[in-house]
Amino acid sequence: MVKNLTLTGMMGVGKSTVGKNLAKKLNYKFVDVDKLIETKEGSSINLIFKNKSESYFRRIESEITLSELKSEKTVISLGGGAFFK
């Protein structure tokens, strides 16, 4: 079984920038959970919080994160609040 690499940290610390570089060096796929959420919802995270609530966002964040963790050979940039539930 090939493992994934997950990156976590507060918003704006460089998870996506570092993650893209790591993925390239390791020949892994890169995913940013926040970007996946925005694509799925068709809205920015700020608007999701405003229009649907933080609890809604956290539920979607959990679902997408758990789904992505099933991948292999992937660098996954977790959302800034992924561990603060």
C-alpha positions in Angstrom: 0.0 0.0 0.0 1.3 3.4 -1.0 0.8 6.1 1.6 -0.4 9.7 1.3 1.1 12.8 2.8 -1.2 15.2 4.6 -0.3 18.8 5.4 -2.1 20.7 8.2 -1.7 24.2 9.6 -3.5 27.5 10.0 -4.8 29.4 7.0 -2.1 31.2 5.0 1.0 29.2 6.2 1.8 27.8 2.8 0.2 24.3 2.9 -0.8 24.5 -0.8 2.5 26.0 -2.0 4.6 23.4 -0.1 2.2 20.7 -1.0 2.4 21.3 -4.8 6.2 21.3 -4.6 6.3 18.1 -2.6 3.8 16.4 -4.9 5.9 17.3 -7.9 9.1 16.0 -6.2 7.5 12.8 -5.0 5.6 12.3 -8.3 2.3 12.3 -6.3 -1.0 14.0 -7.1 -1.8 17.2 -5.1 -5.2 18.1 -3.7 -6.3 21.1 -1.7 -9.4 20.2 0.4 -10.5 23.9 0.5 -10.4 24.1 -3.3 -12.3 20.9 -3.6 -15.0 22.3 -1.3 -15.2 25.5 -3.2 -15.6 23.6 -6.5 -18.2 21.2 -5.1 -20.2 24.1 -3.6 -19.7 26.6 -6.4 -18.9 29.2 -3.8 -16.0 30.6 -1.8 -15.4 29.4 1.7 -16.3 32.8 3.1 -19.7 32.7 1.4 -20.3 29.1 2.5 -19.8 30.3 6.1 -22.0 33.3 5.6 -24.8 31.6 3.7 -24.9 28.1 5.0 -23.1 28.2 8.4 -19.8 27.0 9.8 -21.3 23.6 10.9 -22.4 23.0 7.3 -18.9 23.8 6.0 -17.3 21.5 8.6 -19.5 18.6 7.6 -18.6 19.0 4.0 -14.9 19.4 4.9 -15.0 16.2 6.9 -16.7 14.3 4.1 -14.3 15.4 1.4 -11.3 14.9 3.7 -12.2 11.4 4.5 -12.9 10.6 0.9 -9.5 12.0 -0.2 -7.6 10.1 2.5 -8.6 6.9 0.7 -6.4 8.0 -2.3 -2.9 6.8 -2.8 0.2 8.7 -3.7 -1.4 12.0 -2.9 -0.3 15.1 -1.1 -3.4 16.4 0.7 -3.6 20.0 1.9 -6.1 19.9 4.7 -8.2 23.0 5.6 -7.0 25.3 8.3 -9.7 24.1 10.7 -9.6 20.4 9.9 -8.3 19.5 13.4 -10.3 22.1 15.3 -13.7 20.5 15.3 
